[in-house]
Amino acid sequence: SNESIDAAISDVLSKPYLPLPLGLKAPALEGVMGELQRQGIPKIPPSCA
């Protein structure tokens, strides 16, 4: 759901130095990355990729 994606984005943005949640599967991760780019955030730090 969009709510869980929003929560994941908020979590990543609030803690950019932590790895992404283990429960975030590849399609969801791509959706989050695309959403960040749409909002003008160019890249997630490599440590989170």
C-alpha positions as CSV (number, residue, x, y, z in Angstrom):
1,S,0.0,0.0,0.0
2,N,1.1,3.6,-0.4
3,E,1.1,4.1,3.3
4,S,3.8,1.5,3.9
5,I,5.9,3.0,1.1
6,D,5.4,6.5,2.6
7,A,6.5,5.1,6.0
8,A,9.5,3.5,4.4
9,I,10.5,6.7,2.7
10,S,10.1,8.6,5.9
11,D,12.2,6.1,7.8
12,V,15.0,6.2,5.2
13,L,15.0,9.9,5.1
14,S,15.0,10.2,8.9
15,K,17.9,7.7,9.2
16,P,19.9,7.9,6.0
17,Y,22.9,6.2,7.6
18,L,21.0,3.0,8.3
19,P,20.5,0.2,5.8
20,L,17.0,-0.2,4.3
21,P,14.6,-2.4,6.2
22,L,15.1,-6.1,5.5
23,G,11.4,-6.4,4.7
24,L,11.6,-4.0,1.8
25,K,11.7,-6.2,-1.3
26,A,13.2,-5.2,-4.6
27,P,10.0,-4.0,-6.3
28,A,9.1,-1.9,-3.3
29,L,12.7,-0.5,-3.2
30,E,12.5,0.5,-6.8
31,G,9.2,2.2,-6.1
32,V,10.7,4.1,-3.2
33,M,13.7,5.1,-5.3
34,G,11.4,6.3,-8.1
35,E,9.3,8.2,-5.6
36,L,12.4,9.9,-4.1
37,Q,13.6,11.0,-7.6
38,R,10.1,12.3,-8.4
39,Q,10.3,14.4,-5.3
40,G,13.6,15.9,-6.4
41,I,15.9,13.8,-4.2
42,P,18.5,12.6,-6.7
43,K,20.0,9.5,-5.0
44,I,20.0,7.5,-1.8
45,P,23.5,7.3,-0.3
46,P,25.4,4.3,-1.6
47,S,25.5,2.8,1.9
48,C,21.7,2.3,1.7
49,A,21.6,1.0,-1.8
